[in-house]
Amino acid sequence: MIGSLRAPSRLERVMRLLDEERKVLLDGPLSDLAGLVARREALVAELVAEERALPRAFVLALQARAERNGRLIQAALEGVKSAEAQLARIEAARDSLRTYSADGAPVEVRRGRVTRDRRA
């Protein structure tokens, strides 16, 4: 009985997991996120499966933290997409050079194929 008084409730564990998710989203490593999400989803499923009503304060806090983490996930995805686009621009720039002709017209110079001279 004393152990059950000191052990955090499932409601507290869900909140702690949401806070841990936030920490992982901000500080990484993102590979830890999958395990946290699975544990959180299992706890929430247990809570929802029970017949008793959840305290309104818990539901509001849960919603606020879940929305906060959702915004962080969205920002992380946008950052990854932005990085991919930047890498694509760098890759494209590696193979060509944009410059201007003597009359000021833009000219794109493609990198030629490098070949070796073969002598017999």
LINSUL-V365112 format. One record per residue. N is the residue number from 0. RES is the residue in three letters. NEAR is the number of other ideal C-beta (glycine too) atoms within 12 Angstrom. Layout:
BEGIN
n res near
N RES NEAR
N RES NEAR
END
This chain:
BEGIN
n res near
0 MET 6
1 ILE 6
2 GLY 7
3 SER 9
4 LEU 8
5 ARG 9
6 ALA 11
7 PRO 15
8 SER 18
9 ARG 26
10 LEU 23
11 GLU 19
12 ARG 23
13 VAL 33
14 MET 31
15 ARG 22
16 LEU 31
17 LEU 34
18 ASP 24
19 GLU 23
20 GLU 33
21 ARG 28
22 LYS 21
23 VAL 25
24 LEU 28
25 LEU 19
26 ASP 14
27 GLY 14
28 PRO 13
29 LEU 21
30 SER 10
31 ASP 18
32 LEU 26
33 ALA 14
34 GLY 17
35 LEU 27
36 VAL 25
37 ALA 15
38 ARG 22
39 ARG 30
40 GLU 19
41 ALA 18
42 LEU 26
43 VAL 27
44 ALA 14
45 GLU 18
46 LEU 25
47 VAL 17
48 ALA 12
49 GLU 13
50 GLU 7
51 ARG 12
52 ALA 10
53 LEU 22
54 PRO 15
55 ARG 10
56 ALA 12
57 PHE 24
58 VAL 19
59 LEU 14
60 ALA 21
61 LEU 30
62 GLN 19
63 ALA 18
64 ARG 27
65 ALA 26
66 GLU 16
67 ARG 22
68 ASN 29
69 GLY 19
70 ARG 17
71 LEU 26
72 ILE 22
73 GLN 15
74 ALA 17
75 ALA 23
76 LEU 16
77 GLU 14
78 GLY 16
79 VAL 15
80 LYS 14
81 SER 14
82 ALA 14
83 GLU 14
84 ALA 14
85 GLN 14
86 LEU 14
87 ALA 14
88 ARG 15
89 ILE 13
90 GLU 12
91 ALA 16
92 ALA 16
93 ARG 12
94 ASP 16
95 SER 17
96 LEU 15
97 ARG 15
98 THR 13
99 TYR 12
100 SER 11
101 ALA 7
102 ASP 7
103 GLY 8
104 ALA 10
105 PRO 12
106 VAL 14
107 GLU 15
108 VAL 14
109 ARG 14
110 ARG 12
111 GLY 9
112 ARG 7
113 VAL 6
114 THR 6
115 ARG 6
116 ASP 6
117 ARG 5
118 ARG 4
119 ALA 3
END
